[in-house]
Amino acid sequence: MNHPAELRRWELSNAEDLDVRERDLRRRWHQAHIERFDAENVAGETSWRSRRLAPHDDEARAFLERLRSTRDLSDFQATTDRWVRSFQSDYSGPSGQMIINQVNKLSPDPEEAVTVLLDALSTPVNLEDAVRKVRLLADHLRAIRVGAHPSPRRAPFVASWYWGLDAPETWPVAWPSSSDYFVYCTGTPEYEDQGTRYAELYDFAMNLDGDPLRFEQVAAWWAEERPIVFHEVLCDRAALREDAKDRDDDPELFRGNAQALVAVAQHIGGSLEAKVAEATGRTLKAHKPQVMANKEWPRGDLWIDWRVPKTYGLAVRLWLNRKGFAIGLRPFPDADTGATERALEAIDRQSLPGYEVLKGRDSRVGKDVGFTGGGTGEVIYARWFDRASVASTDLAAEVLRAADDVAPLIADLSGDAVPEQDGDELADSVTEFKETTGYPTASHEQDMAHQREFAKLLDPEELEIVDRVDLRRIWNSGRYGGTGPMSSLNTTIRDADDAEYHRIIETFAYLCWGDDSPAERIDRVLEDSQHQVKGLGESVIMKMLAISHPDRFITVYPYTGPKGKLRMLKLLGIPAPTASSRGQLQVASNDALRSRLDPYFPGDPLGMGQFLYWFAQRDDEPEVELVEDPLDELADELLVGREFLDDVVALLEDKKQVVFYGPPGTGKTYFARKLAHALVPDAERRPTVQFHPSTSYEDFFEGYRPETDADGVMTYRLQKGPLAELAARAAEAPGRRHVMIIDEINRANLPKVLGELLFLFEYRDTPVRTLYRPDDPFELSQDIWFIGTMNTADRSIALVDAALRRRFHFIPFFPNHGPMAGLLDRWLEREHEPAWVGELVAQVNDELERDLGGPHLQLGASHFMKHGLNQDALRRIWQYDIEPFIEDQFFGDAASIDRYRFDQVWSRFSHLAGESIGEEAADDDDTEA
């Protein structure tokens, strides 16, 4: 295929005398990002490429050599598919390996496809060869395309990924993040010719930057962190257009300049949207300008509106031109006659220090600072910064400051002022929620990242090529809100043939992006045979809408049930909607809840959902009689000092997990259960599990379990264990404490049982990919505490894995030492049982400690905490509880075993019983006297 026009454009763009100013602007803008990257990253840190990809470059060459010798396309596709999934390649998704899979599946002539791949994936000899290779692959993808896929736009990445493995310092990889960053920096439009597209990215990385690996790192950082960079180069871009207009240049030459300004506006607007909404206390939607300022000229300024929905131009505005920039209020709820006069009246009522009325191009009022845009009579009320201030301005902070400043004016002009939170009974609950949960937490930020990730999967251009496994992650994971088990939908997706899967994808696309109203789309997907999908119910439908339209839908997905919108409406005192269809009920209830919570969670649908679940969970709390200080009562009941309980709780607050260790019978489990009950009265939030030698990771956390389906066919289902279930309950009740008791924690093979959970014990709220959820990161909430018990007669603490010991506080429970010392004596006194029993046991424990070399095998108090103690009762306890224990500890040592039999012990210490009995009798005589 010939590409004469695009090829000429590429050739001209590389000529040094073509628009030197544009190249300088691009270089300076990129340099500003390099400086920011260097400031925020560790100097000299090895790149992720070096860590993750470099070890696999020889493997890539081997796969290509194997294809060259066998010319077996199916083998190449299957083996490379497994290979790129075996490490963090960033190539296994729809932009990379999936294209190889489609080439294998769709190419009518496998021999031709092998020839194309061998050529395209082999390292080029020069840039001209690289452009040819990308075009060759793009043309092949275009030739085999069915509908919109495979997209020729993938060709630069598919090919250059292999080149970058072989020669990373010579061939920049067209990563999706690098391509996005390139568009952001240059405003470059889409290319029909993918060879030209790669050539311009190559030019940027190799010539404007000079270090392709640094370019790659900066682009990846930008895509991940979405930083707000502000620089004088933006003012120079605005000046570029004005200077050209003065010289009567061809306007079309400056379309790229306008596109670059619009790209920056889009990035800044989207990145700050949620924060600006929070600062104003209402939902706002970011708007960017058009590329063309009018029919003839591309624009030469930059503005961003964070606009009140359904208004003409009531917004927080950032507006930049060649002279500087302004941040403030665009005061137009409508465009009717007299809008400017009404705006000025509102400004007079609530004037702000440092703000002034600035005029647009055609306005007759306001200060002229050189703005060339704006409708007839348009003004803004803003603070003005000249261009000398750009370098020292923290743009994000100034925008948020302005948003807070102008919020009362927005409320005044909108005519539906945000209700005062003072006096609103919901305000106290929201405050409690934020204080108890620490909202917004790190997991909230992670969930927002998940929303963006899922939104890419549901993008109309991506849906048809999304892998089925990736698609199922949307509803199988709890990220951005859970939907509950969806086994039927999973089966439908898994078993669908190509035609049926295509119909399902069309249903998803219609649901998320169709032209009908949301309520009508929901109803059609639920009821219309054209769109129905077996297993696709309201929860998944609403999650997809919340992902694709987070500005509208909150993360409460069911309508009915204990976690549904209807119950949430009732809890907030909002009347249930009257509607005739499920779609109408879902949308109306969603909008009512969002409107009520918007003042407290502006622009934050995830926060609204989390608050509602917390609020509903609090309403479910059982009514319990409050004790002023349950630990005081517990200390009395357990016969320990209050300071010891305070220490245990402080240790739990520190690491979130402790282990009670000591000999059997020292009350470790009893103490743990009583403490857990005092800390968490709700039994649902304090489960107990017991480890044993056969306990597995699957038993404790989660694993696949066999089951039969309706046809009697054996299948496997991922089943949650007690920890996964507790984590799910904690996620639904943020800020509420949960405690898990792990009895006999040391009896299991702990590294095997805990796996990656060992990391989570230390790094709470940090998502990790677990064994059975490689695509659904799991995190352990700060709200979950663990109390383990450990019997040191079975296994010494010294044998516990050092990594585990570092993550737990270990609290000793020994009869003659520490906080448990004298426990039996205190119990005997309280229960009016003979004190000599405690004295006898203490003497024997001293002997055992000496004979066994430590306190770990002493006799626990609980053996003797029984009523009706006398010599016969003690003999029975000794013969049937204590002597078997002694025989285990002195196995093979008959003399020592005999020494601790009851008769021998009694002969040594029976005098204690006599002395004690005599003292008690004397005390009784004194009392009678």
Secondary structure, 3 states (H helix, E strand, C coil): CCCHHHHHHHHHHCCCCCCHHHHHHHHHHHHHHHHHHHHHCCCCCCCHHHHHCHHHHHHHHHHHHHHHHHCCHHHHHHHHHHHHHCCCCCCCCCCCHHHHHHHHHHCCCHHHHHHHHHHHHCCCCCHHHHHHHHHHHHHHHHHHCECCECCHHHHHHHHHHHHHHHCCCCCCCCCHHHHHHHHHHHCCCCCCCHHHHHHHHHHHHHHHHCCHHHHHHHHHHHHHHCCCCCCCHHHHHHHHHHHHHHCCCCHHHHHHHHHHHHHHHHHHHHHHHHHHHHHHCCCCEEECCCCECCCCCECCCEEEEEECCCCCEEEEEEEECCCEEEEEEEEECCCCCCHHHHHHHHHHHCCCCCCEEEECCCCCCCECCCCCCCCCCCEEEEEEEEHHHHHHCCHHHHHHHHHHHHHHHHHHHHCCCCCCCCCCHHHHHHHHHHHHHCCCCHHHHHHHHHHHHHHHHCCCCCHHHCCHHHHHHHHHCCCCCCCCCCHHHHHHHHHCCHHHHHHHHHHHHHHHHCCCCHHHHHHHHHHCCCCCCCCCCHHHHHHHHHHHCCCCCCCCCCCCCCCCHHHHHHHCCCCCCCCCCHHHHHHHHHHHHHHHHCCCCCCCHHHHHHHHHHHHHHHHCCCCCCCCCHHHHHHHHHCCCHHHHHHHHHHHHHHCEEEEEECCCCCHHHHHHHHHHHHCCCHHHCCEEECCCCCCHHHHCEEEEEEECCCCCEEEEEEECHHHHHHHHHHHCCCCCEEEEEECHHHCCHHHHHCCHHHHHHCCCCCEEECCEEEEEECCCCCEEEEEEEECCCCCHHHCCHHHHHHCEEEECECCEHHHCCHHHHHHHHCCCCHHHHHHHHHHHHHHHHHHCCHHHCCCHHHHCCCCCCHHHHHHHHHHHHHHHHHHHCCCCHHHHHHCCHHHHHHHHHHHHHHHHHHHHHHHHHHHC
